[in-house]
Amino acid sequence: MSLPRRLWAAFVARPFGMPVPPNFFALAAFGLLGAFVSPGFWVLGAGLEIAYLAWLANNRRFRATLDAHSDADDPAERRYRHLLDGLSGERRARQQALEQRASDIIALLQADPIMRTHTDSIEQLVWLHLRMLSAGQAISQVVATAGEESERLQQQEDQIDARLAQPDLDSELRRSLQQQKQVIDARQSAHLEAARRKERIHAELARIDQQVALIREQALLSGDERRIGSSLDALTSAFNEADRWLDSQRDLLGALDLDETASLPSRVLRGGRTPSSKRAPEGVSR
């Protein structure tokens, strides 16, 4: 939070349960003393007020509280925390590892005005990685359910087929059994589609990891003055490839049913620390 906003928050700060900020009482007291006793109290009150605001605005706990409230009001922060906190420990660790590498890349790009314009591509890659991890976790649950129920669904379908083969079956019962069969077929098709989508998401996550690694390597090479021309060309090519690949993912993003307009909080890739998660990471998938 900016200094002016912190100073204003300090000016109107009030402990829990107090309807009026105690700072207002102090200002009123010095105002009355200056008016009825001596104008010197105004000068004293102003000095104390400045010292109080400077102390509170720079207090570590007070700033942490303000930042927490500010993050809670930020739509990008809420969306990011919702997706990240919903991941398993292993997936969360994988996302945070990618964010760290992306943050390193952005720090390298800041030194070059031309390359600095590519930071949006890095953010898109990291945001897409998080969305795919979230969707992949949900799809994995469907695939796990499919594995548990596959045999049972097939047995139910075989039993329905056997009953439908009976020539003297009541018409209403036949219609009901046919509808049951349609539902079972739809579930089996959904299970197959989930398995295919899971494989694709796994492949695309690996692609993002490799793309970020490539961009990082090219960014490091661009710092070598002896190879600055060729390495900058390679870095630009890597970003162009990343942009083309991102555009090609629109069909998968639509299938994942996630908001394409959302973005990462600015702190994530620009030196901010990710808040501690509820569960300890279990490790990073490679």
N, C-alpha and C positions, 0 to 999 in steps of 0.2 A: 504494500500500500504506500502511496506517495506521502511525502512529509506534510503537505497541507492537510490532507485527509486525516493523517495521524494526529496532527495538532487539534483539528476540530473534534475528533473523537475524544481526545484527552480533555478538551474544554467542556464537553457535555457528558463525560463519563460519570456513571453513578453505580455504586455497589448494588448488588442484587437486593431487591426489595425496596430500594429508595425511590420514591416517585419524582424527586427533584435532585439534580446533580449537586453534591455538596460544594462544588466550586462556586455555584451561584450564591450560596449563603456567604461564602468568604468574600466574594466581590461586593455583595450588598453591605456587609459589615464594614469593609474598608471605605466604601462609598459614603456611608453614614458618618463614620469617624472623620473622614476628610471634610464633610460638609459642616459638622457641628463641633468638632474638636480642633482639628488642624489640617490644612491642605497637605501637610507632609505625609499623612496617611495614604493619600492617593499615590504618591511616588513610591512609598513602601509597598503598597498593595500591588502596584504595577510590576515592581521588581520581583515580588514573591510569585505573582501570577506567571511571569515569564519563566522563572526558575521551575515552577511546578509543571508547566506545560512541557518544557524541554526535558525534564526528568521523566515524566510519564510517557511522552511520545517516543522516547528512546529506550524505555524499559523493555527488556527482552520478553517477559511474560505477557505484557500488554500488547506488544507487537504480534506475538504468536496468536493471541486471542483474536486480534483484528484480522490477521491473515486467514485464520480458520473461518471466521464469519464471511470474509470476502470470497473465499473459495466456495463456501456453501451457496452463495448467491450467484455464482458464475455458471451459466448453463453448460459450457464446455467442461468445466471441472466436475459438475454433477454427472454428466454423461460418461466422462472418463472414469470416474470412481465407480460408477455403476457397473461398467464393463470389466474393469480391472478387479474389483472385489468379487465379482462373480466367477472368476477363473480359479481353477485348482492351483495349488501351490507350485506345481511344476510349470504350468502354463504362465502363471504370473511371473515367475523367475525368468522364463524365456522372454517375455515381453520387456521386462525391466533391463535385461541384458542388451536387447536390441536398442532400447531407448538410450542406454549409456553409449553405445557405439555411435548412434545417430547424434547425440550431444557432442561427442568428440569431433564428428565431421563438421557440424555447424561451427564449432569453435575454430576449426581450421579454415573454413570458408570465410569467416568474418574478416580475415586479413586481406582478402581480395575483393574489391568492389564488384567485379564482374561475376565471380563465383558466388558472392553473397546472395544473388538473385535466385539461386537454386535451392535455397533453404526450404521453400514451399514443397519442392519435390520430396525432400527428406521427410517432412511432416506427413505428407500423404502416404508415403511408404509405411511409416511407423503406425499411423492411424489405421491403415488397411490391415496391417499385421494384427493389431489389437482386435479389430472387428472379426477377422477370420479366426483368431483364437477363440473368441467368444462363440461364434457360430459353430466352429469345429467341436467345441465342448458339448453344445446342445445336440449336434448331430451324432456325436459319439454315444450319447445316452440313448438315442433312438436305435442306433446300430446294436448297442448292448441289449436293448429290449428285444430287438429282432432275433438276436441269437438265442435268447432264452425262450422265445415263443414260436420260433420257426417250426419245430417239430409238432407242437400242439396245434398250430393253425393248419398244417398239412393234414393231420389226423382228422380235424373237424371237417375240412373240405372233403376228404375221402368219405367220411360218414354221410355228409350231405349228398354227394354224388350217388352213393349206394341207395339212399332213400329216394332220390329223384328218379332212379332207374325203375322203381316200382310202378307198374302200369295202373294200379288201382288207387293211386295217391289222390287225396282230396285236393281240389283246385286251390282252395285258400291256403292249405298247408304247403302245396307246391310253390305258390307265389312267395310265401314266407321263407321257405328254404332257398329259393333262388335269390332273394334279397340278401340273405345271410351269406351266400356264396359270393355275391358281388362285393359285400363289405370285406370279406376275407381276401378276395383278389386285390381290392384296393389297398389293403394293409400290406400285403406281400409286395405289391408294386412300390409302395412308399418305402418299404424296407430296402429294396434293391436300389432305389434312387438315393436314399440316405447313404448307402455304402459307396456308391459312385461319387457322391458329393464329398464324402469324407476323404476319399483318395485324392480328389482334386484339390481340396483345401490343404491337405498335407503337402502336396507338391508345390502349391503356390506359396505356402509359408517358407518352404525351403528356398524357393526362388527369391523371396524378399530377403532372406538372410544372406544369400549369395550376392544379391544386388547391392545391399548396404555394405557388405564387405568389399566389393569391387570399388564402390564410390569412395570408401575410406582409403583404400590403397592408392587410388588415383589422386585423392586430395593430398595425401602424404607426399606423393611423388611430385606434385605441383610445387612443393616448397623448395625443391632442388633447382637452383637457378640455372644449372648446366642443362637441365632437361625441362625447363619451364614450358617451352613451346609445345613439345610433343605430349607432355603429361597433362597440360591444360586441355589440349584437344581431346585426349582420351577421357578426361573427366567430363567434358561437355558431352561427348558421345555416350558416356555411361548415363548421364542424366536424361539425355534424349531417349535412350532406350527405356529407362525407367518410366518416363512420361508416356511413351507408346504402350508399354505394358499395362500401366494403370488404366489407360483408356480401354484396353481390351478386356478389362475385368468387369465391365458394366453388367454383363449378363449374370455373372456369379454374384455380384453385389445385390442385384435385384432378387436373386433367389434367396439370399441371406436375409432379406427383408430388414435391412438396417439403414439408418438415416445417412445418406451420402453427404449431406450438408454439414454435418457435425465436424468439429476439429478438435485437436488436442489443446489442453491448457498451455499457454505460452511458457510456463515455468518448466514443463516436462523436458523440453529439448534445449532450453537456454539457461542451464545452470541450476534450475530449481530441483530440489530433492523430492522424490516421490514419497508421500506419507507412508508410514509403516503400515503394513497390511495386517489383517486379522489373523492370517495363518502364516506360519513360517514356510519359506520356499523349500520345496523338496529336491530341487535340482533343476538344471537347465537341459532341455532336450537339444540334441544336435541333429 
